[in-house]
Amino acid sequence: MRERKKTRLNLGEDSIGSLLFKQSLPAAIGLMSVIVYQLVDTIFVGNFIGTNAIAAITVVLPITFLISSVGMSLGVGGASVISRAMGADDPDKAYLTFGNLIVLVSILSISAMILGYLFANPVLSLFGAKGEVFPMAYQYYMILLPALPFLAWAMMANNLVRSEGEATIPMIAMIIPGILNILLDALFIMVFGWGIQGAALATMFSYISSGSFLLWYFVSGRSSILFYKENLKLKWDIIKETISIGGTTLARQGTASLLAIVINNTLFVYSGELGIAAYGIVSRVMMFIFFPVFGLVQGSLPIVGFNFGANQYLRVRKTMTMAISWGTFFCFLILLVILGFADPVVRVFTKDPDLIAAGTVALKLVFLASPVIAMQALGAAYFQAIGKALPALLLTLTRQGFFLIPLIFILPKSFGTNGIWYAFPISDTMALIVTVAFLFPQWKKLTNAESHKSIEKGKEESKEESIEENIEESIESKVV
């Protein structure tokens, strides 16, 4: 068996609170940097190009993230396999998984990029690029496509690095493109006056920088996940396990893209380009303001996966309980902030009074049930971490696929544009109910498994004590 390098954090022995903080904080900071540059991108576009440019970016980003989510799904699935393999002290499986992931992400992301070029017009139209939005969306989309394999690799690699107990590198990998994107936005849009093309170029170079940094990390030998050429040969068992778990993430992003199609087209019917631009602002704020929850989800995955693989069920349950408590507290604070400061938040993005009015209403309504989001997100993540693909998939699809999309079709018929915004808190609440129904039996199973483990350990200790007593009695009898 090949020797495995020691991980940075001891996922099986360090205190849960310390691990969750050390894993989640860098993940949250890294996510925040990515979200900040998307916010800044939207702010530059809204203030220096116009409302239609915000709508164009709102249309394009779900398409690019759908393509790049191939890497994210492989990374989440591979990280689950690697975490459990390390917890079970099987580094060879971890290394084999890494090699297979390199091949898969390269083939799939490049193929998706080529298809994106071939079907650019129908894809953009499907996602809501209509009227005056289409020309800007087309320019932005075509410039961004070449960088998507880099983004797919970065999304995959980030999850793998976290699985080995390293939290700082993924944070840096997301901070670098964030800073670069902001600087290039200022240069390309404000100084050179390149408009929407400048915004696209800034984002393209930021994606390439993130992927390049993570490639350097693995090539430099700093990772505890080792690369061997023979592991590039695809193994069906590894592919199947990775895709079955990571497919949940792909399904989530696929559902998010389907949601974008539905909501953009519905908004165009009820309120035109203005409605799409308002949703663009709302979606950016949602990503930014929920970054602590996303950080908790990313931070808890390797801890849960490692300890589940090591049969340390009490630590699994404690990790989930703590993560849900912290996440719910954050989400409650978020609700208070939005209710109190929705108008000034929207004004950061635009000077258009109509967009300010529409965006403020949308923001308040969409966030009404935000305190329940943490438990729903962490519940789906838990099943991914322990390798249970079907429950993870169902919980992932629950909020957007089973509830939100149907409600967006139904509610506007009675409430107009506001019906679209009402759909968000209603679907959040319904998804929470389903998540609790799935998680409650798991809590009982973890408790019973830990009790059984304690009983078996007690029997083993009693057996050892009995053997020692027999040996001592035998020695004493011989001495006598």
N, C-alpha and C positions, 0 to 999 in steps of 0.2 A: 504494500500500500504506500502511495506517495505521501510524503510528509506534508502536513498542512501548516501554513503560517498561522500564527496566533492572531485572532481577531482583535480589533481595537477595544471593543467593549465585551465584557463577559455577560452575554445575554442570558445565561443560565444561573448566574449567582449574584450579580450586582442587584442592588435594591430596585424594585419596580419603579418607584417614583423617580429615582435618579436616571434609570435607563430611559423612561418615557420622556423625561425632560431633555436628556442629552440627544435622543433620537429625533424628537418632535421639533425642538426649537430650531436646529439647523434646517430641517425640512421646511418648517414654516417660513423661516427667513428666506430660504432659497425660492420657495413658491411666491413669497411676497415680492421678491425682486422681479420674477417673471411677470407677475400680475401688474406690478408698478410700471414696467415698461410698456405693457399693453394699455394701461391707463394713460400713460404719458403719450403714447402713440395716438390714442383717441383724442386726448386734449389738444395735441398739436394739430391733428386733422380737423377737429371741430372748430378750433379758433382761427386757423390759418387757411383752411381749404373750404369748409362748409358742411352743412347738415347732410347733404347727399354723400359726402365722403365718409361720414360716420356710418351711414347706411351701407355703403359699399364694403367697408371693413367688416361690418356685422354679418354680411352675406358670405364673405370669403373665409373668414376664420374657421367656421364649422367644417368647411370642406377640407382645408389644410390639416386641421386637427384630426379629421376622420382618416386621412391618409397616413399621418404620422402616428396615429394611435395604434397602428400595427406594432410599432416598437414598444409603446407603453404596455400593450396587452402581453406581448412576449416577455417584457421585463417583469411584470407583476407575476405572471405564471412561473417564469424561470426563477425569480427571487423566492417564491414559495417553495419550489423544489429544492433550491440551494440551501435555504434556511433550515428546512427539515433534514436535509442530508447532513449538514454540519452538526445539527443537534443530535443526530443519530451516529455521529463520528464516521461519516462515509464521504470523505473529500473527493474520491474518484468520481462519484456520481455528480458532485458539484462541478468539477472541472469538465466533465462530459457535457453537462447541461450548458455551460458557458460556450463551449465550442459550437454546439448545435445552434445556439441563439445567434451567434455571429453570422452564420450562413443564412438562417431564416430571415433575420431582419434585413440583410442586404438584398436578398432576392425579392422579398415581398414589398419593401418600400420603393425600390427602383421600379418594379413592375407597376405599382400604384401611381407613381409619378408619371410614367409613360402614358398610362390610361387617362390620367388627369389632363395631359396635353391633347390627346386624341379626341376627347369628348368635352372640351372646355365649354363650348357654348351651351349645350343642353344641360350640363351640370350646373353652371351658373344660373341659368334660367330656373331650373328646378329648385334651387336654394333661395330664390326670391329676388334675383337681380333683374328688375324690370324697370321700365321707364328710364328716367334720368340716372338711375343708379347703375345700370348695366355697363356703360363705358368705363367708369371709374373702377368698378368691380373687376372687369376684365383685365385692365392694366395691372392692378394690384395682384391678382391671382397668377398671371403669367410670369411675373417677376419672382414670386414667392416659391413656385413649384420646384426649381432646382435645389433649393435648400432643404426640402422635406426629408430626403434620406438622412441628412445630418441630424435633423430634429428627431427622426424615428430612432436612430442610434442613441442619441442623448437620452431620450425617454427610457429606452431599454436599459442602457448602462447605469443610469441613476438608481434604478430599482435594485440592480445587482450589487452595486456598491453598498447600499443600505443593508442588504441581506448579510453582508460580512461584518456588520457592526461598525462601519465607518459612516459617520454622519456629516463630517465637515466637507468632504470632497463634493458630494451632491449639492451642498449649499453653494459652494464656490462655482460649480458648473452652471448654476442658475443666476448667480449674481453677475458673472462676467457678461453674459449677453444682455442682461438688464441695463447695466451701465453703458455698454457699447450702443445699444439701441437708442437710449436717451440722447447720447452725444451725437450720433449720426442723424437722428430726427432733427435736432437743432441745426446741424450743418446742412443737410439735404433740403429741408423744408424752409427754414428761416433764411439761411445764407444763400444757398444756390437757387431756391425757388422752384424746386422740382415737383412740388405738389404731391399727388397721390403716388407717383412713381418713386419719389424720394422716401416716402413712408414705407413703401414695399422694399426698397433696397436696404433701408436701415434694419428692417425685420429679418430680411434674408441673411445679411452678414451676422446678425446676432445668433441666428440658428446655427450657422456654420461654426461660429466661435465656440458654442457650447459643445457641439459634437466633437470638435477637434481637441478640446481640453480633456474630455473623458477618454478619447482615444489615446492621448499622451499618458494618462493615468495608468491604463492597462499595459501599454507598451513599455513604460518605464519600469515595470516590475513592482510597483508599490502596492498592488492589489494582492490579497491573500487568495483570490480565485485565480488559479494558474492556467495558462494557455498552453495546450499541446496540439500539434498539427493533426495528430490522429483523431482528435475529438471533433474535427470539422466534418467527419463523415456522419451523416444524419442517422439517428437511431429512432425507430418508430416509437418505442416505449417512452423515450424522453419527450419527443414531439407531442405525443398524445397527452401525456401528463401536463406538459406546459400549456398547450392550447386549451385543454379542458378547464384549467384554472384561469389562465389569462384571457380566455374567450369571454369571461365575465366583463373584463375591462373593455374589450373590443365591442361587446354588446352594449355596454353603457355609452361609449362614445358614438356607436352607431345609432343608438336611441337618441342621444343628444343632437346628432346631425339630423335625424328624422324630425325631432322637435323643432330644430331651426327651420327646416323646410315648411313645417305646418304653421309655425308661429309667424314667420316672415311673410308667407303668402296670405295668411289670415289677416295680419296687420295691414298689409297692402290693400286688401279689400275694404277694411273698415276705416283706415285712417291714412293710407298712402305711405309715401316715403317718410313722413313725420313719425308715424307709428314705429317703423323699423328703426329709425334713428333713436327713438325713445328706448326701445328694447336694447339697442346697442349700449346705451349708457347704463341701463339697469343691469345688464349681464356683466359689464366691466366692474360695476360696484359690487355685485354679488361675488365675483371671483376674488376681488381685493379684500372684502370685509370678512369673508369666511376663511381666510388663509390660516388662522390658528386651528380650525377644525381639519382642514386638509393636511396640515402638519401633523396633527394627532393621528390621523388615519395612516399617513406614511410612516410615522414613527412607531406605531403599535404593530404594524405588520411583521417586521422581522422578530420582534420580541415574542409575539404570540406564536409565530411559526416555529421558532427555535425551541421554545419551551414545550410546545405541543409535541414536537418531534422527540424531545427528551423525556416525555411522559411526566412533566412537571405541571400538572393540571391546576394546582392551587395558584401558581404564578400566572397561568393563562387567565384564570378568572379575575385575579387581582388587577392584571393589566387592563382588561376590558372595563372593569368597574371604575377604575381611576380615569381612564381615557374618556368614558362616557360622562362622568361627573364634570371633568374639566371642560369638555366640549359643550355641554349643556349650559354651563355658566357663561362661557364666551358668547354663545348664541343669544342668550338673554340680554347681555350687554349690547350686542349688535342691534337687537330690536329697539332698545331705548335710544340708541344713537340715531337710527334711521328715522324714527318717529319725531325726534327733536330737530334733526338737521337735514331733512330731505332736500329742501329748496336750495340751500347753499351748496350742497354736494353736487346737484345737477348743474348749477351755475358755473362750476369749475370747467365743465366740458363745452359749454356753448353760451353764446350771447343772444341766441334766437329766443324771443319771449314765448313763442308758441311751443317750442321744444322744451323750454324750462317748465312751462305749465303741465305739459303732457308727461314729462319725465318725473316730475315731483309726485303726481298722483300714482303713476305706475310703481315708483319705488316704494311708497308706503304700503300699497296693497300687496305687492309681491312678497314683502318681508314679514307679513303679519304672523305667520306660524314658524318663524325662523328658530325659536328655541328647540324645536323637535328635530332639526336637521342633523345634529351631531349623532344622536343615537341611531338614526336610520343609516347614516353613512358608515359608522363604525360597525354596525351589525352586519352589513354586507361585506365589509372588509374582513371581519372575523372569519367568515366561512371561506374566503379566499385564502387567508393565512393558514388555515388548517387543512387545506386541500379539498374542501367540499364544494365542488364546482356547481352543482345544480341549485342548492340553496343560495349560493352567492349570486348566481345568475338571476334567479327569481327576485331576490331583494334588490338587485341592481336595476332591474327593469320595472319594479313596482311603481316608483314615484313618477318617472317620466313616461314610461311605456304604457303601463296599465291604467294610470289615473290622469296624469297631466295632459297628454295628447288628446284622449277622448273628451276631456272637459273643455279643451280649447275649441273643439268642434261644436260642443253643445252650448256652453254658456254665452258666447257672443250673440246668439240668436235672441236672447232675452235681455242682455245687459250691454250689448255693443262692445266697444273696445275694452271697457272695464271688466267685462266678462272674461277676457283673456287674462287679465291680472288676477281676478278672483280665483282662477284655476290653480294658481301656484300654492297659496296657503291651504286650500282644500286638499290638494293632492299630497302635500307634505304631511298633513294630519292623518290621512288615510294610509299612507305608506308607513307611518310610525306604528299604527295598530298592527299591520302585517308583520313588521320587524319584531315587535314584542312577542307575537305569537310564535315566531321562529326561534328567538333567543331563549325564551323561558325554559323549554325542554333541554337546551344545551347547558344551561346553568345547573340543572339537576344531574345531567350526565357527568359534568366535570366534578361535581361534588361527590357523586357515587364512585367515580373512577379514582378520585383521591383517597376516599375512605377505603376502597378495596386495596389500593396500593399500600396504605398505612397498615392494614391488617396483615397483608402478605409480608411486609417488612417486619412486623412484630413477630410473626410466626418464624421467620428466618432467624431473627435475633434469638428467639427462645430456643430454636434448634441448635444454634451455635453455642448458647450457654449450656444446654444439656450435654452437648458433646464435650465441652470443656470440663464439666462436672464429672462426667464418666471417666475422662482421662485422669483427672486428679484423684478420683477414687481408686482407679486402677493402679496408679503410682503408689498411693498410700498403702494399698493392700500388699503390693510387692515389697515395699519397705518393711512392713510389719512381718 
